[in-house]
Amino acid sequence: MNDAGSFPVGTRRNEDIALDMMRFIAMTTGYGKTGSVGAGFGSSVASKPEDYATHLLELYGRCLSAVERKK
């Protein structure tokens, strides 16, 4: 956050965009939650909190890769 002044107004970091994207996907599909199936994202059901966190980190990595490919 120390370098926030170096970005022009209206620009966002790739990491922030990927985080928003991950949140949207996780919230709307139930990605990685116990007892739910992520629509269109294959088998993503976590049996314990550690697995859920692992699923979310994996999803964040996929989102970040997608954002970086677009720039």
Secondary structure, 3 states (H helix, E strand, C coil): CCCHHHCCCCCCCHHHHHHHHHHHHHHHHCCECCCCCCCCCCCCECCCHHHHHHHHHHHHHHHHHHHHHHC
